[in-house]
Amino acid sequence: MKKIIATAVVAFGLATPAFAADLVEGIWQTQVDDGAYAYVSIAPCGPNFCGTISRTFNTDGEYNSPNKGKQIVRNMAPKGNGNYEGKVWRPSNDKIYIGKMELSGDRIKLKGCVAGGLLCSSQTWARIK
């Protein structure tokens, strides 16, 4: 009976959001922005996901940035199929943008937009752990 119920849950897609959400958790490396990049730890924050800068690097190697410990990904709500919507903070200009994430394997495409989504910038992050 348990096997039948489990099969039904998977067949009707009821388990998909939880499974997809589990995959976004981890440590991700950002792309270089203004000469530096970071490791971001993504974890649950309430029903959504948030990402905090855990390590920072520049051309000289790891350094102690004032941005360490700050939340860069904010309240990303799972929308299904590896897609999330929330907010993104860009440290180089201290602005918060409408954010979207798209998870694909060991990559996350992160997009931050202003003006109702007319002007966007994106990065692709790689999973570290």
Backbone as numpy.savetxt, mean C-alpha at the origin, in Angstrom:
# Nx Ny Nz CAx CAy CAz Cx Cy Cz
-18.94 -32.25 5.58 -19.75 -31.06 5.58 -18.89 -29.79 5.58
-17.80 -29.76 6.40 -16.92 -28.59 6.44 -16.30 -28.34 5.08
-15.93 -29.42 4.38 -15.33 -29.28 3.07 -16.32 -28.66 2.08
-17.57 -29.05 2.16 -18.60 -28.50 1.27 -18.79 -27.02 1.55
-18.84 -26.63 2.81 -19.01 -25.21 3.16 -17.80 -24.41 2.69
-16.60 -24.91 2.92 -15.39 -24.21 2.48 -15.37 -24.06 0.97
-15.76 -25.10 0.24 -15.82 -25.04 -1.21 -16.83 -24.00 -1.66
-17.98 -23.94 -1.00 -19.01 -22.97 -1.36 -18.52 -21.55 -1.10
-17.83 -21.32 -0.01 -17.32 -19.98 0.30 -16.35 -19.52 -0.78
-15.42 -20.38 -1.18 -14.46 -20.04 -2.22 -15.16 -19.87 -3.56
-16.08 -20.76 -3.90 -16.76 -20.71 -5.19 -17.57 -19.43 -5.35
-18.16 -18.94 -4.30 -18.98 -17.73 -4.41 -18.17 -16.47 -4.12
-16.86 -16.59 -3.94 -16.00 -15.45 -3.77 -16.06 -14.80 -2.39
-16.65 -15.46 -1.43 -16.77 -14.86 -0.12 -15.44 -14.79 0.61
-14.50 -15.61 0.23 -13.20 -15.60 0.91 -12.20 -14.70 0.20
-12.49 -14.22 -0.99 -11.54 -13.47 -1.79 -11.06 -12.19 -1.12
-11.93 -11.30 -0.60 -11.42 -10.07 -0.01 -10.46 -10.31 1.15
-10.74 -11.24 2.01 -9.85 -11.51 3.14 -8.51 -12.03 2.64
-8.54 -12.90 1.64 -7.30 -13.46 1.09 -6.48 -12.36 0.44
-7.10 -11.53 -0.37 -6.39 -10.46 -1.05 -5.81 -9.47 -0.04
-6.57 -9.16 1.01 -6.12 -8.22 2.02 -4.87 -8.74 2.72
-4.82 -10.04 2.98 -3.66 -10.62 3.64 -2.39 -10.43 2.80
-2.53 -10.42 1.50 -1.37 -10.31 0.63 -0.74 -8.92 0.63
-1.51 -7.89 0.93 -0.98 -6.53 0.91 -0.12 -6.24 2.15
-0.34 -7.00 3.21 0.46 -6.82 4.42 1.91 -7.20 4.15
2.83 -6.42 4.68 4.24 -6.73 4.52 5.08 -5.48 4.45
6.32 -5.65 3.99 7.25 -4.54 3.86 7.50 -4.32 2.37
7.35 -3.07 1.95 7.44 -2.70 0.54 8.49 -1.61 0.34
9.24 -1.70 -0.77 10.24 -0.68 -1.10 9.64 0.28 -2.10
9.70 1.58 -1.78 9.19 2.60 -2.68 10.17 2.81 -3.83
9.73 3.53 -4.84 10.65 3.98 -5.88 11.40 5.20 -5.35
12.49 5.55 -5.99 13.26 6.73 -5.61 12.42 7.97 -5.91
12.34 8.88 -4.94 11.63 10.15 -5.08 12.51 11.22 -4.46
12.91 12.21 -5.23 13.81 13.27 -4.76 15.09 12.70 -4.15
15.64 11.67 -4.78 16.92 11.11 -4.37 16.90 10.13 -3.22
15.72 9.78 -2.73 15.64 8.85 -1.60 14.52 7.85 -1.82
14.60 6.74 -1.09 13.52 5.75 -1.10 13.37 5.21 0.31
12.28 4.45 0.50 11.98 3.98 1.86 11.44 2.56 1.82
11.47 1.93 2.99 10.74 0.70 3.23 9.48 1.11 3.99
8.33 0.61 3.53 7.05 0.93 4.13 6.42 -0.36 4.64
6.06 -0.37 5.91 5.39 -1.52 6.52 3.88 -1.31 6.42
3.21 -2.19 5.67 1.76 -2.10 5.52 1.11 -3.14 6.43
0.15 -2.65 7.22 -0.54 -3.50 8.19 -1.98 -3.01 8.34
-2.84 -3.85 8.94 -4.22 -3.41 9.18 -4.28 -2.19 10.10
-5.22 -1.30 9.81 -5.54 -0.18 10.71 -7.06 -0.10 10.70
-7.65 -0.73 11.70 -9.11 -0.89 11.69 -9.47 -1.84 10.57
-10.52 -1.53 9.82 -10.92 -2.42 8.72 -10.09 -2.21 7.45
-9.22 -1.20 7.45 -8.44 -0.85 6.26 -6.97 -1.16 6.46
-6.11 -0.60 5.60 -4.68 -0.82 5.67 -3.95 0.50 5.64
-2.88 0.58 6.43 -2.04 1.76 6.49 -0.58 1.35 6.33
0.22 2.27 5.83 1.64 1.99 5.63 2.49 3.04 6.30
3.45 2.58 7.10 4.32 3.46 7.87 5.76 3.30 7.38
6.45 4.42 7.23 7.86 4.39 6.80 8.69 3.80 7.93
9.37 2.68 7.63 10.15 2.00 8.66 11.66 2.18 8.51
12.13 2.38 7.26 13.56 2.60 7.00 13.67 3.55 5.82
14.75 4.35 5.79 14.95 5.29 4.70 16.37 5.19 4.15
16.50 5.44 2.85 17.77 5.27 2.14 17.97 6.42 1.16
19.25 6.78 0.93 19.60 7.71 -0.14 20.85 7.16 -0.82
21.52 7.97 -1.62 22.68 7.47 -2.37 23.82 7.01 -1.48
23.87 7.49 -0.24 24.92 7.09 0.70 24.55 5.85 1.51
23.32 5.35 1.33 22.87 4.18 2.09 21.74 4.54 3.04
21.58 3.72 4.08 20.50 3.97 5.04 20.83 5.20 5.88
19.80 6.01 6.11 19.98 7.19 6.94 18.74 7.40 7.81
18.86 8.26 8.81 17.78 8.48 9.76 16.95 9.70 9.32
16.00 9.48 8.44 15.13 10.54 7.93 14.13 10.97 8.99
13.75 12.24 8.99 12.68 12.69 9.90 11.32 12.09 9.53
11.23 11.43 8.38 9.97 10.81 7.95 9.77 9.40 8.49
10.81 8.83 9.08 10.66 7.49 9.66 9.58 7.52 10.72
8.72 6.49 10.69 7.65 6.40 11.65 6.38 7.12 11.23
6.44 7.84 10.12 5.25 8.56 9.64 4.44 7.69 8.69
3.15 7.92 8.71 2.22 7.13 7.89 2.14 7.73 6.49
2.51 6.93 5.49 2.51 7.37 4.10 1.27 6.86 3.35
0.79 5.67 3.71 -0.44 5.09 3.14 -1.48 5.15 4.24
-2.63 5.74 3.92 -3.63 6.01 4.97 -5.00 5.45 4.62
-5.49 4.61 5.52 -6.87 4.08 5.41 -7.22 3.55 4.03
-6.39 2.68 3.49 -6.67 2.05 2.20 -7.70 0.95 2.40
-8.87 1.17 1.86 -9.99 0.23 2.00 -9.97 -0.77 0.85
-10.03 -2.07 1.14 -10.08 -3.08 0.09 -11.35 -2.93 -0.75
-11.18 -2.92 -2.06 -12.31 -2.81 -2.99 -12.50 -4.07 -3.82
-11.67 -5.10 -3.55 -11.75 -6.36 -4.29 -10.75 -6.43 -5.42
-10.39 -7.63 -5.79 -9.45 -7.89 -6.89 -8.12 -7.16 -6.73
-7.63 -7.02 -5.50 -6.34 -6.40 -5.25 -6.34 -4.89 -5.33
-7.51 -4.26 -5.37 -7.61 -2.81 -5.45 -7.99 -2.22 -4.10
-7.43 -1.04 -3.80 -7.65 -0.35 -2.54 -7.82 1.14 -2.83
-8.59 1.81 -1.98 -8.77 3.26 -2.10 -8.62 3.90 -0.73
-7.91 5.03 -0.69 -7.71 5.75 0.56 -6.97 7.04 0.29
-5.92 7.27 1.07 -5.11 8.49 0.93 -3.63 8.13 0.92
-2.82 8.99 0.29 -1.38 8.81 0.21 -0.72 10.14 0.56
0.30 10.08 1.42 1.07 11.26 1.78 2.39 11.23 1.03
2.76 12.35 0.40 4.05 12.45 -0.28 4.99 13.29 0.59
6.00 12.66 1.17 6.90 13.37 2.09 7.62 14.56 1.47
8.00 14.47 0.19 8.81 15.53 -0.41 8.10 16.87 -0.50
6.76 16.86 -0.53 6.04 18.15 -0.55 5.01 18.27 0.58
4.97 17.26 1.46 4.08 17.24 2.62 2.61 17.43 2.23
2.22 16.79 1.12 0.83 16.87 0.65 0.17 15.50 0.77
-1.15 15.51 1.04 -1.94 14.28 1.09 -2.83 14.24 -0.15
-2.83 13.09 -0.81 -3.55 12.92 -2.07 -4.62 11.84 -1.95
-5.60 11.91 -2.82 -6.54 10.81 -2.99 -5.70 9.64 -3.49
-5.79 8.50 -2.85 -4.89 7.40 -3.18 -5.60 6.15 -3.64
-4.91 5.43 -4.50 -5.36 4.11 -4.94 -4.15 3.19 -4.98
-4.39 1.94 -4.64 -3.34 0.92 -4.74 -3.90 -0.24 -5.55
-3.03 -0.82 -6.36 -3.40 -2.02 -7.11 -2.31 -3.06 -6.88
-2.68 -4.14 -6.22 -1.75 -5.21 -5.90 -1.69 -6.20 -7.05
-0.48 -6.52 -7.48 -0.29 -7.51 -8.53 0.97 -8.31 -8.20
0.77 -9.49 -7.62 1.91 -10.32 -7.21 2.73 -9.63 -6.14
4.02 -9.45 -6.41 4.92 -8.80 -5.46 5.15 -7.33 -5.79
4.18 -6.71 -6.43 4.24 -5.29 -6.77 2.93 -4.62 -6.37
3.06 -3.37 -5.95 1.89 -2.52 -5.70 2.08 -1.27 -6.55
1.07 -0.97 -7.36 1.07 0.31 -8.07 0.27 1.27 -7.21
0.92 2.32 -6.77 0.31 3.32 -5.91 0.11 4.58 -6.73
-1.07 5.17 -6.63 -1.38 6.39 -7.38 -1.94 7.42 -6.42
-1.44 8.65 -6.53 -1.96 9.77 -5.76 -2.47 10.82 -6.71
-3.68 11.33 -6.47 -4.31 12.26 -7.39 -4.84 13.50 -6.67
-4.92 14.60 -7.41 -5.56 15.84 -6.95 -6.56 16.27 -8.01
-7.29 17.31 -7.73 -8.26 17.88 -8.68 -9.27 16.83 -9.13
-9.77 16.06 -8.15 -10.79 15.07 -8.47 -10.29 13.93 -9.34
-8.99 13.69 -9.34 -8.42 12.59 -10.12 -7.89 13.01 -11.48
-7.88 14.33 -11.77 -7.40 14.80 -13.08 -5.88 14.82 -13.18
-5.21 15.09 -12.07 -3.75 15.12 -12.04 -3.25 14.04 -11.09
-2.53 13.07 -11.64 -2.07 11.93 -10.83 -0.59 11.68 -11.03
0.01 11.10 -10.01 1.37 10.62 -10.06 1.37 9.22 -9.49
2.25 8.36 -9.99 2.22 6.98 -9.49 3.64 6.45 -9.27
3.69 5.43 -8.47 4.91 4.67 -8.20 4.54 3.19 -8.16
5.52 2.36 -8.45 5.35 0.92 -8.27 6.33 0.48 -7.20
5.78 -0.12 -6.14 6.59 -0.58 -5.03 6.81 -2.09 -5.15
7.95 -2.55 -4.64 8.32 -3.97 -4.68 8.27 -4.54 -3.26
7.74 -5.76 -3.16 7.69 -6.43 -1.85 9.11 -6.80 -1.41
9.43 -6.47 -0.16 10.69 -6.85 0.46 10.48 -8.09 1.32
9.34 -8.11 2.03 9.06 -9.22 2.96 7.57 -9.38 3.11
